[in-house]
Amino acid sequence: MKNINVQVSDEIYNYLMNYTNIEEIILLGIRKKKVYDVAKLYQNNMVSFGRAAEIAELRQDELALEFSALGIEPPFSFEMAQEEVAV
C-alpha cells in the first residue's frame, strides 16, 4: 500500500471527513473518469464499444448503462442492459 498527499479545498476536505472509507470515494471517482474518457473515444469513433468496455474495465452491459446515463446511445438498448445486469 502507498501513501499519497493531496491538497484540497476546505469544502472538499469537510466533505471527505464525513466518510470513513475515503478509498471508496476515490475508486468511484476513478471509475467515473474512466467512463468519461472512453465515452469521448467511443463518440469520436476511436474505439469500438467492446474496446471501450475493456479500457474502462467494465462489462459491456455495465458500460451501456453508464453511457445511457450520459445520453450516449450504446449499440444495444438500455432495457437489454438492465436485463443483463439483473441476471
C-alpha positions in Angstrom: 0.0 0.0 0.0 1.2 3.5 -0.8 0.5 6.9 0.8 -0.4 9.9 -1.2 -0.7 13.5 0.0 -3.2 15.8 -1.8 -4.1 19.4 -1.2 -7.8 20.0 -1.4 -10.1 22.9 -0.8 -11.7 23.3 2.6 -15.1 22.4 1.1 -13.8 19.1 -0.3 -11.9 18.4 3.0 -15.0 18.9 5.0 -17.0 16.7 2.7 -14.4 13.9 2.8 -14.2 14.0 6.6 -17.9 12.8 6.7 -16.8 9.4 5.3 -14.9 6.6 6.9 -13.9 5.0 3.6 -12.3 7.7 1.5 -10.8 5.0 -0.7 -14.2 4.0 -1.9 -15.0 7.6 -2.9 -11.7 7.7 -4.8 -12.4 4.4 -6.6 -15.9 5.6 -7.6 -14.3 8.8 -9.0 -11.7 6.8 -10.9 -14.5 4.6 -12.4 -16.5 7.7 -13.5 -13.4 9.3 -15.0 -12.7 6.1 -17.0 -16.3 6.1 -18.3 -16.0 9.8 -19.4 -12.7 9.1 -21.1 -13.9 6.1 -23.0 -17.1 7.9 -23.9 -15.0 10.5 -25.7 -13.1 7.8 -27.5 -16.3 6.0 -28.5 -18.1 9.1 -29.7 -15.1 10.0 -31.8 -15.1 6.5 -33.4 -11.6 5.9 -32.0 -12.6 2.6 -30.3 -15.3 0.1 -30.6 -17.9 -0.3 -27.8 -16.3 -3.6 -26.8 -12.8 -2.0 -26.6 -14.3 0.9 -24.6 -15.6 -1.6 -22.1 -12.2 -3.2 -21.8 -10.5 0.1 -21.3 -13.0 1.1 -18.6 -12.7 -2.3 -17.0 -16.4 -2.8 -17.2 -18.7 -5.4 -18.7 -20.4 -4.2 -21.8 -23.9 -4.2 -20.1 -22.4 -2.0 -17.3 -20.9 0.4 -19.8 -24.2 0.5 -21.7 -25.9 1.7 -18.5 -23.2 4.3 -17.9 -23.4 5.6 -21.5 -27.2 5.7 -21.3 -26.9 7.9 -18.2 -24.6 10.2 -20.2 -27.1 10.3 -23.1 -24.8 8.2 -25.4 -26.5 5.6 -27.4 -24.9 2.2 -26.8 -25.1 -0.4 -29.5 -27.9 -2.2 -27.7 -30.9 -1.0 -25.7 -31.0 0.3 -22.2 -33.7 -2.3 -21.4 -31.4 -5.1 -22.6 -28.6 -3.9 -20.5 -30.8 -3.7 -17.4 -31.9 -7.3 -18.0 -28.3 -8.4 -18.3 -27.3 -6.7 -15.1 -30.3 -8.2 -13.2 -29.4 -11.7 -14.2 
